Amino acid sequence: MTNYRAILQYHYQGNTTTQVAVICQCSRTTVLKTIKRAKELNLTLPISDSIFDYDLY
């Protein structure tokens, strides 16, 4: 399963979507969709433990 928390952490550290995709071994589309979903949920770091990867999906 995709590690959505890691995607967001690398993104918020300033990595590009391509870099995040390579690091997390997923597609750029997955990275972009994850970032979009995080913005919809108004998520900021640190991500609450009450939010699971499924919620980010």
N, C-alpha and C positions, 0 to 999 in steps of 0.2 A: 504494500500500500504506500501511496505517496506521503511523504512527511511534510505536511503543509506548514507546520510550525517552523521547520528548517527553512523552507522557501521564504517565509515572511522574515525570519531573522536575517538571512543573507540579503534579502532585498532592502530591509531597513538599515543594514550596515553600509549600503551604497553600491552594492554590486548591480551590474546590469542584468536584464532578464536572461540574456544568453549565458552569462557567467553562472547565474543561479541554476539555470537548467542543467548545465554541465556538472556543477557541484552536486546537485540533488538527483542527478540521473533521471531527469524527466524532460518533457518537451517544453518549449517556450510558451506554447499555448496553455499548458497547465500552470506555468508560472504566472502568466497574464491573468488567467481566470481566478487564481488564488488571490492575487493582489486586488483584483476588482471586488471579489467577495469580501475581503478584509475591509476595504473601503466602505462597502455597503453596511457592514456591521460596526463601523467606526472603531476598529481595533487599533490599538497602539501597543508598543512593547512596554513592559513585558505582557505577554498574552496570558490571560487568566487561565488557571487550571480547570475552570468550569467549562471552558470551550474545548471541544474535542475535534480531532481531525475531520470527523464526519460533518460537524457543523461548518467547518471551513470549506468542505467539499461542496 
